[in-house]
Amino acid sequence: MSLPRSRSVPPALLFGRNPHQSDTFDVEADAAEALGLDTYQADLSALLSGDASRALAGVPERGHLPLLYRGWMLTEEEYGALDEAVTALGHRLMTTPEQYATANYLPNWYPRLAGYTARSVWTDGPDAPGAWQAARVLGPPPWIVKDHVKSAKERWAEACFVPAGATREDFERTCANLLDERGDRFERGFVVRRFLPLKVYGRTPAGPAHLEFRLFFGRGRLIAAEPYHEFDVEVPDFTAFEALGRRVPSPFFTLDVAMMEDGGWAVVEVNDGGVSGLPPGLDPRELFAALLGV
């Protein structure tokens, strides 16, 4: 008699939630459960206070589950703490801390995509004078300022965009506003990027809205593409971007790409897929089904 074949454990979703913040993860959890996927909660407030056992109190022990993290953005160190807590229960995160950091931090992904995105320089630490000096190699403004992970584009004119003709004092004021906006979530240092002439398609209360799309990659394949903003536009054929996506060694990440004024395309941002928000037109059931093969 032959032995029965071992069956692989189906993936589950781990939603990282903060009880002090509202989110949209209930909709995603319902979508996952409609596909027959198990879902669990991670209390990020407990995790970040050092109480890993309480943070994962609802996750079963010793089940050897592959867990897809979907939740609030964590630092590399915080994600590492989550990974340790998950591993202690006998499970594994589908994206390792190294893969998470590769996709989330610009100094990690920029060398892989430098020819397809805005020229950039960065500092280690919140050194605005040092960032000003480093930025001189980019040529004169306009520039964009962000930290190693995020911008403050919701405060476009005050904490993100450095216009043509800006002085050092203007630049340092923008950096100070960025530090104020990001607070204790400021990540590592300043990034200064050349401002690309992107195609403006509309406006938001914070500033211009470009013709931008969020591309989701899973296991080396392009699995979803939707407009970043709630624009009624046809989604172009982005299959040519799969070769570019293979340069990022992560099982689940996003490329934000935008059309240039001349009709070309540029990579605007890269992020881990687990912490990337879903565009308004993307059904989470379709995303999870394509990513997890259910």
Contacts in CASP RR format, 6 or more apart in sequence:
PFRMAT RR
TARGET T0000
AUTHOR 0000-0000-0000
METHOD contacts of the structure
MODEL  1
MSLPRSRSVPPALLFGRNPHQSDTFDVEADAAEALGLDTYQADLSALLSG
DASRALAGVPERGHLPLLYRGWMLTEEEYGALDEAVTALGHRLMTTPEQY
ATANYLPNWYPRLAGYTARSVWTDGPDAPGAWQAARVLGPPPWIVKDHVK
SAKERWAEACFVPAGATREDFERTCANLLDERGDRFERGFVVRRFLPLKV
YGRTPAGPAHLEFRLFFGRGRLIAAEPYHEFDVEVPDFTAFEALGRRVPS
PFFTLDVAMMEDGGWAVVEVNDGGVSGLPPGLDPRELFAALLGV
9 63 0 8 1.000
9 64 0 8 1.000
9 65 0 8 1.000
9 66 0 8 1.000
10 37 0 8 1.000
10 38 0 8 1.000
10 294 0 8 1.000
11 37 0 8 1.000
11 65 0 8 1.000
11 66 0 8 1.000
11 67 0 8 1.000
11 68 0 8 1.000
11 94 0 8 1.000
11 292 0 8 1.000
12 37 0 8 1.000
12 38 0 8 1.000
12 39 0 8 1.000
12 40 0 8 1.000
12 65 0 8 1.000
12 66 0 8 1.000
12 67 0 8 1.000
12 68 0 8 1.000
13 28 0 8 1.000
13 29 0 8 1.000
13 32 0 8 1.000
13 37 0 8 1.000
13 38 0 8 1.000
13 39 0 8 1.000
13 40 0 8 1.000
13 67 0 8 1.000
13 68 0 8 1.000
13 70 0 8 1.000
13 288 0 8 1.000
14 39 0 8 1.000
14 40 0 8 1.000
14 41 0 8 1.000
14 42 0 8 1.000
14 59 0 8 1.000
14 67 0 8 1.000
14 68 0 8 1.000
14 69 0 8 1.000
14 70 0 8 1.000
14 86 0 8 1.000
14 93 0 8 1.000
15 25 0 8 1.000
15 28 0 8 1.000
15 29 0 8 1.000
15 39 0 8 1.000
15 40 0 8 1.000
15 41 0 8 1.000
15 42 0 8 1.000
15 70 0 8 1.000
15 71 0 8 1.000
16 25 0 8 1.000
16 41 0 8 1.000
16 42 0 8 1.000
16 43 0 8 1.000
16 44 0 8 1.000
16 69 0 8 1.000
16 70 0 8 1.000
16 71 0 8 1.000
16 72 0 8 1.000
17 23 0 8 1.000
17 25 0 8 1.000
17 41 0 8 1.000
17 42 0 8 1.000
17 43 0 8 1.000
17 44 0 8 1.000
17 71 0 8 1.000
17 72 0 8 1.000
18 43 0 8 1.000
18 44 0 8 1.000
18 45 0 8 1.000
18 72 0 8 1.000
19 43 0 8 1.000
19 45 0 8 1.000
20 45 0 8 1.000
21 72 0 8 1.000
23 71 0 8 1.000
23 72 0 8 1.000
24 278 0 8 1.000
25 70 0 8 1.000
25 71 0 8 1.000
27 284 0 8 1.000
28 70 0 8 1.000
28 278 0 8 1.000
28 284 0 8 1.000
28 288 0 8 1.000
29 39 0 8 1.000
31 283 0 8 1.000
31 284 0 8 1.000
31 285 0 8 1.000
31 288 0 8 1.000
32 38 0 8 1.000
32 39 0 8 1.000
32 284 0 8 1.000
32 288 0 8 1.000
33 39 0 8 1.000
34 285 0 8 1.000
35 285 0 8 1.000
35 288 0 8 1.000
35 289 0 8 1.000
35 292 0 8 1.000
35 294 0 8 1.000
36 294 0 8 1.000
37 288 0 8 1.000
37 292 0 8 1.000
37 294 0 8 1.000
38 65 0 8 1.000
40 56 0 8 1.000
40 58 0 8 1.000
40 59 0 8 1.000
40 67 0 8 1.000
41 58 0 8 1.000
42 55 0 8 1.000
42 56 0 8 1.000
42 59 0 8 1.000
42 69 0 8 1.000
42 82 0 8 1.000
43 54 0 8 1.000
43 55 0 8 1.000
43 56 0 8 1.000
43 57 0 8 1.000
44 55 0 8 1.000
44 71 0 8 1.000
44 72 0 8 1.000
44 74 0 8 1.000
46 52 0 8 1.000
46 54 0 8 1.000
46 55 0 8 1.000
47 55 0 8 1.000
47 56 0 8 1.000
47 78 0 8 1.000
47 81 0 8 1.000
47 82 0 8 1.000
47 85 0 8 1.000
48 78 0 8 1.000
48 81 0 8 1.000
50 81 0 8 1.000
52 81 0 8 1.000
52 84 0 8 1.000
52 85 0 8 1.000
52 88 0 8 1.000
53 85 0 8 1.000
55 82 0 8 1.000
55 85 0 8 1.000
56 85 0 8 1.000
56 86 0 8 1.000
56 89 0 8 1.000
59 65 0 8 1.000
59 86 0 8 1.000
59 89 0 8 1.000
59 91 0 8 1.000
60 89 0 8 1.000
61 89 0 8 1.000
61 90 0 8 1.000
62 89 0 8 1.000
62 90 0 8 1.000
63 89 0 8 1.000
63 90 0 8 1.000
63 91 0 8 1.000
64 90 0 8 1.000
64 91 0 8 1.000
64 92 0 8 1.000
65 90 0 8 1.000
65 91 0 8 1.000
65 92 0 8 1.000
66 91 0 8 1.000
66 92 0 8 1.000
66 94 0 8 1.000
67 86 0 8 1.000
67 91 0 8 1.000
67 92 0 8 1.000
67 93 0 8 1.000
67 94 0 8 1.000
68 93 0 8 1.000
68 94 0 8 1.000
68 95 0 8 1.000
68 252 0 8 1.000
68 274 0 8 1.000
68 291 0 8 1.000
68 292 0 8 1.000
69 79 0 8 1.000
69 82 0 8 1.000
69 93 0 8 1.000
69 94 0 8 1.000
69 95 0 8 1.000
69 274 0 8 1.000
69 275 0 8 1.000
70 274 0 8 1.000
70 275 0 8 1.000
71 274 0 8 1.000
71 275 0 8 1.000
72 275 0 8 1.000
73 104 0 8 1.000
73 149 0 8 1.000
73 150 0 8 1.000
73 275 0 8 1.000
74 82 0 8 1.000
74 100 0 8 1.000
74 275 0 8 1.000
75 187 0 8 1.000
76 97 0 8 1.000
76 100 0 8 1.000
76 101 0 8 1.000
76 104 0 8 1.000
76 105 0 8 1.000
79 97 0 8 1.000
79 100 0 8 1.000
79 101 0 8 1.000
80 97 0 8 1.000
80 100 0 8 1.000
82 93 0 8 1.000
83 93 0 8 1.000
83 96 0 8 1.000
83 97 0 8 1.000
86 92 0 8 1.000
86 93 0 8 1.000
94 251 0 8 1.000
94 252 0 8 1.000
95 250 0 8 1.000
95 251 0 8 1.000
95 252 0 8 1.000
95 272 0 8 1.000
95 273 0 8 1.000
95 274 0 8 1.000
99 249 0 8 1.000
99 250 0 8 1.000
99 251 0 8 1.000
99 272 0 8 1.000
100 250 0 8 1.000
100 272 0 8 1.000
101 108 0 8 1.000
102 108 0 8 1.000
102 109 0 8 1.000
102 248 0 8 1.000
102 249 0 8 1.000
102 250 0 8 1.000
103 109 0 8 1.000
103 248 0 8 1.000
103 250 0 8 1.000
103 253 0 8 1.000
103 254 0 8 1.000
103 270 0 8 1.000
103 271 0 8 1.000
103 272 0 8 1.000
103 273 0 8 1.000
104 149 0 8 1.000
104 270 0 8 1.000
104 271 0 8 1.000
104 272 0 8 1.000
104 275 0 8 1.000
105 148 0 8 1.000
105 149 0 8 1.000
105 187 0 8 1.000
105 188 0 8 1.000
106 120 0 8 1.000
106 122 0 8 1.000
106 146 0 8 1.000
106 148 0 8 1.000
106 149 0 8 1.000
106 191 0 8 1.000
106 270 0 8 1.000
107 122 0 8 1.000
107 148 0 8 1.000
107 191 0 8 1.000
109 248 0 8 1.000
109 270 0 8 1.000
110 117 0 8 1.000
110 120 0 8 1.000
112 247 0 8 1.000
112 248 0 8 1.000
113 244 0 8 1.000
113 247 0 8 1.000
113 248 0 8 1.000
113 267 0 8 1.000
113 270 0 8 1.000
116 244 0 8 1.000
116 266 0 8 1.000
116 267 0 8 1.000
117 266 0 8 1.000
117 267 0 8 1.000
117 268 0 8 1.000
118 144 0 8 1.000
118 193 0 8 1.000
118 194 0 8 1.000
118 195 0 8 1.000
118 196 0 8 1.000
118 266 0 8 1.000
118 268 0 8 1.000
119 138 0 8 1.000
119 193 0 8 1.000
119 194 0 8 1.000
120 138 0 8 1.000
120 191 0 8 1.000
120 192 0 8 1.000
120 193 0 8 1.000
120 194 0 8 1.000
121 131 0 8 1.000
121 134 0 8 1.000
121 135 0 8 1.000
121 137 0 8 1.000
121 138 0 8 1.000
121 191 0 8 1.000
121 192 0 8 1.000
122 131 0 8 1.000
122 134 0 8 1.000
122 148 0 8 1.000
122 189 0 8 1.000
122 190 0 8 1.000
122 191 0 8 1.000
122 192 0 8 1.000
123 130 0 8 1.000
123 131 0 8 1.000
123 134 0 8 1.000
123 189 0 8 1.000
123 190 0 8 1.000
124 188 0 8 1.000
124 189 0 8 1.000
125 188 0 8 1.000
125 189 0 8 1.000
125 190 0 8 1.000
126 175 0 8 1.000
126 179 0 8 1.000
126 186 0 8 1.000
126 189 0 8 1.000
126 190 0 8 1.000
127 189 0 8 1.000
127 190 0 8 1.000
128 171 0 8 1.000
128 172 0 8 1.000
128 175 0 8 1.000
128 176 0 8 1.000
128 190 0 8 1.000
129 168 0 8 1.000
129 172 0 8 1.000
131 145 0 8 1.000
131 171 0 8 1.000
131 175 0 8 1.000
131 189 0 8 1.000
131 190 0 8 1.000
131 192 0 8 1.000
132 168 0 8 1.000
132 171 0 8 1.000
132 172 0 8 1.000
134 192 0 8 1.000
135 143 0 8 1.000
135 171 0 8 1.000
135 192 0 8 1.000
138 192 0 8 1.000
138 193 0 8 1.000
138 194 0 8 1.000
139 194 0 8 1.000
140 164 0 8 1.000
140 165 0 8 1.000
141 162 0 8 1.000
141 163 0 8 1.000
141 164 0 8 1.000
141 165 0 8 1.000
141 166 0 8 1.000
141 171 0 8 1.000
141 195 0 8 1.000
142 161 0 8 1.000
142 162 0 8 1.000
142 163 0 8 1.000
142 164 0 8 1.000
142 166 0 8 1.000
142 194 0 8 1.000
142 195 0 8 1.000
143 161 0 8 1.000
143 162 0 8 1.000
143 166 0 8 1.000
143 171 0 8 1.000
143 192 0 8 1.000
143 193 0 8 1.000
143 194 0 8 1.000
143 195 0 8 1.000
144 151 0 8 1.000
144 160 0 8 1.000
144 161 0 8 1.000
144 162 0 8 1.000
144 192 0 8 1.000
144 193 0 8 1.000
144 194 0 8 1.000
144 195 0 8 1.000
145 151 0 8 1.000
145 159 0 8 1.000
145 160 0 8 1.000
145 161 0 8 1.000
145 162 0 8 1.000
145 171 0 8 1.000
145 174 0 8 1.000
145 175 0 8 1.000
145 178 0 8 1.000
145 190 0 8 1.000
145 191 0 8 1.000
145 192 0 8 1.000
145 193 0 8 1.000
146 152 0 8 1.000
146 160 0 8 1.000
146 178 0 8 1.000
146 190 0 8 1.000
146 191 0 8 1.000
146 193 0 8 1.000
147 178 0 8 1.000
147 182 0 8 1.000
147 186 0 8 1.000
147 187 0 8 1.000
147 188 0 8 1.000
147 189 0 8 1.000
147 190 0 8 1.000
147 191 0 8 1.000
148 187 0 8 1.000
148 188 0 8 1.000
148 189 0 8 1.000
148 191 0 8 1.000
149 187 0 8 1.000
149 188 0 8 1.000
149 271 0 8 1.000
150 182 0 8 1.000
150 185 0 8 1.000
150 187 0 8 1.000
151 160 0 8 1.000
151 178 0 8 1.000
152 159 0 8 1.000
152 160 0 8 1.000
152 177 0 8 1.000
152 178 0 8 1.000
152 181 0 8 1.000
152 182 0 8 1.000
153 160 0 8 1.000
153 206 0 8 1.000
153 207 0 8 1.000
154 181 0 8 1.000
154 206 0 8 1.000
155 177 0 8 1.000
155 181 0 8 1.000
155 206 0 8 1.000
156 206 0 8 1.000
156 207 0 8 1.000
156 208 0 8 1.000
157 207 0 8 1.000
158 174 0 8 1.000
158 177 0 8 1.000
159 174 0 8 1.000
159 177 0 8 1.000
159 178 0 8 1.000
159 180 0 8 1.000
159 181 0 8 1.000
160 174 0 8 1.000
160 178 0 8 1.000
161 174 0 8 1.000
161 195 0 8 1.000
162 170 0 8 1.000
162 171 0 8 1.000
162 174 0 8 1.000
162 192 0 8 1.000
162 195 0 8 1.000
163 170 0 8 1.000
166 174 0 8 1.000
175 190 0 8 1.000
178 186 0 8 1.000
178 190 0 8 1.000
179 186 0 8 1.000
196 258 0 8 1.000
196 260 0 8 1.000
196 266 0 8 1.000
197 260 0 8 1.000
197 261 0 8 1.000
197 262 0 8 1.000
198 210 0 8 1.000
198 211 0 8 1.000
198 212 0 8 1.000
198 258 0 8 1.000
198 259 0 8 1.000
198 260 0 8 1.000
198 261 0 8 1.000
198 266 0 8 1.000
198 268 0 8 1.000
199 210 0 8 1.000
199 211 0 8 1.000
199 258 0 8 1.000
199 259 0 8 1.000
199 260 0 8 1.000
199 261 0 8 1.000
199 263 0 8 1.000
200 208 0 8 1.000
200 209 0 8 1.000
200 210 0 8 1.000
200 211 0 8 1.000
201 209 0 8 1.000
201 210 0 8 1.000
201 211 0 8 1.000
201 229 0 8 1.000
201 231 0 8 1.000
201 233 0 8 1.000
202 208 0 8 1.000
202 209 0 8 1.000
202 229 0 8 1.000
202 231 0 8 1.000
203 209 0 8 1.000
204 229 0 8 1.000
209 229 0 8 1.000
209 231 0 8 1.000
210 258 0 8 1.000
210 259 0 8 1.000
210 268 0 8 1.000
211 227 0 8 1.000
211 231 0 8 1.000
211 233 0 8 1.000
211 258 0 8 1.000
211 259 0 8 1.000
212 227 0 8 1.000
212 228 0 8 1.000
212 229 0 8 1.000
212 256 0 8 1.000
212 257 0 8 1.000
212 258 0 8 1.000
212 259 0 8 1.000
212 268 0 8 1.000
213 225 0 8 1.000
213 226 0 8 1.000
213 227 0 8 1.000
213 228 0 8 1.000
213 235 0 8 1.000
213 236 0 8 1.000
213 238 0 8 1.000
213 256 0 8 1.000
213 257 0 8 1.000
213 258 0 8 1.000
214 225 0 8 1.000
214 226 0 8 1.000
214 227 0 8 1.000
214 228 0 8 1.000
214 254 0 8 1.000
214 255 0 8 1.000
214 256 0 8 1.000
214 276 0 8 1.000
214 277 0 8 1.000
214 279 0 8 1.000
214 282 0 8 1.000
215 222 0 8 1.000
215 224 0 8 1.000
215 225 0 8 1.000
215 238 0 8 1.000
215 241 0 8 1.000
215 254 0 8 1.000
215 255 0 8 1.000
215 256 0 8 1.000
215 257 0 8 1.000
216 222 0 8 1.000
216 223 0 8 1.000
216 224 0 8 1.000
216 225 0 8 1.000
216 252 0 8 1.000
216 253 0 8 1.000
216 254 0 8 1.000
216 273 0 8 1.000
216 276 0 8 1.000
216 282 0 8 1.000
216 287 0 8 1.000
216 291 0 8 1.000
217 223 0 8 1.000
217 242 0 8 1.000
217 245 0 8 1.000
217 248 0 8 1.000
217 250 0 8 1.000
217 252 0 8 1.000
217 253 0 8 1.000
217 254 0 8 1.000
217 255 0 8 1.000
218 251 0 8 1.000
218 252 0 8 1.000
218 253 0 8 1.000
218 290 0 8 1.000
218 291 0 8 1.000
219 251 0 8 1.000
219 252 0 8 1.000
219 291 0 8 1.000
220 242 0 8 1.000
220 245 0 8 1.000
220 246 0 8 1.000
220 251 0 8 1.000
221 242 0 8 1.000
222 238 0 8 1.000
222 239 0 8 1.000
222 241 0 8 1.000
222 242 0 8 1.000
222 245 0 8 1.000
223 287 0 8 1.000
223 290 0 8 1.000
223 291 0 8 1.000
224 282 0 8 1.000
224 286 0 8 1.000
224 287 0 8 1.000
224 290 0 8 1.000
225 235 0 8 1.000
225 236 0 8 1.000
225 238 0 8 1.000
226 235 0 8 1.000
226 278 0 8 1.000
226 279 0 8 1.000
226 280 0 8 1.000
226 281 0 8 1.000
226 282 0 8 1.000
227 233 0 8 1.000
227 235 0 8 1.000
227 279 0 8 1.000
227 280 0 8 1.000
227 281 0 8 1.000
228 256 0 8 1.000
228 279 0 8 1.000
229 279 0 8 1.000
229 280 0 8 1.000
230 280 0 8 1.000
230 281 0 8 1.000
238 257 0 8 1.000
241 255 0 8 1.000
241 257 0 8 1.000
244 255 0 8 1.000
244 267 0 8 1.000
245 255 0 8 1.000
248 255 0 8 1.000
248 270 0 8 1.000
250 272 0 8 1.000
252 272 0 8 1.000
252 273 0 8 1.000
252 274 0 8 1.000
252 291 0 8 1.000
253 270 0 8 1.000
253 271 0 8 1.000
253 272 0 8 1.000
253 273 0 8 1.000
253 276 0 8 1.000
254 269 0 8 1.000
254 270 0 8 1.000
254 271 0 8 1.000
254 272 0 8 1.000
254 273 0 8 1.000
254 276 0 8 1.000
255 267 0 8 1.000
255 269 0 8 1.000
255 270 0 8 1.000
256 267 0 8 1.000
256 268 0 8 1.000
256 269 0 8 1.000
256 270 0 8 1.000
256 271 0 8 1.000
257 265 0 8 1.000
257 266 0 8 1.000
257 267 0 8 1.000
257 268 0 8 1.000
258 265 0 8 1.000
258 266 0 8 1.000
258 268 0 8 1.000
259 265 0 8 1.000
260 266 0 8 1.000
278 284 0 8 1.000
278 287 0 8 1.000
288 294 0 8 1.000
END
